[in-house]
Amino acid sequence: MARAEAIHIGNHQRALEKNHEPQLKVKIDEPIITGSLAENIEAIQGEHEEISSMYPSFIAQIKKCHGKDFVAKIALLSLIWAMDAEKVHLTLLQFASKQLSNKEDRNPENFYLCRVCGSLVYEEKTPEEICPVCGHDSYFYSKV
């Protein structure tokens, strides 16, 4: 999910640049993954906070301040994709937590990341459908 978060940052950065805010640029490095599976699953609360409070607050603020300006639409799209991808992340983390509790395991090689919005899917083979979050073609999925 670290790579998904990097995609969200990149999308938010492009929205800021379109809004003429390049001074807020964030350096995006290859994500560093640390901690055990159990420690990383603790991110469930953070994902829940993002989708229930953080992103809805950002979206409401942009709508209030910028209405339907074109630049606002870019920012809103970035935030909505991130929020919807976080919903998927939360579901996957909850499932992984349940599996960990039951001492089950999922094949870690069957996860695919949408390089456009950061959504993840678990499939036996490369997804053939469009991304359910951003609607981009399955070409944009990469195995993680």
Buried (B, 14 or more C-beta within 10 A) or exposed (E): BEBBBBBBBBBBBEBBEBBEEEEEEEEEEEBEEEEEEEEBBEBBEBBBEBBBEBBEEBBEEBEEEBEEEEBBBBBBBBBBBBBBBBBBBBEBBBBBBEBBEEEEEEEEEBBBBBBBBBBBBBBEEEBEEBBBBBEBEBEBBEEB
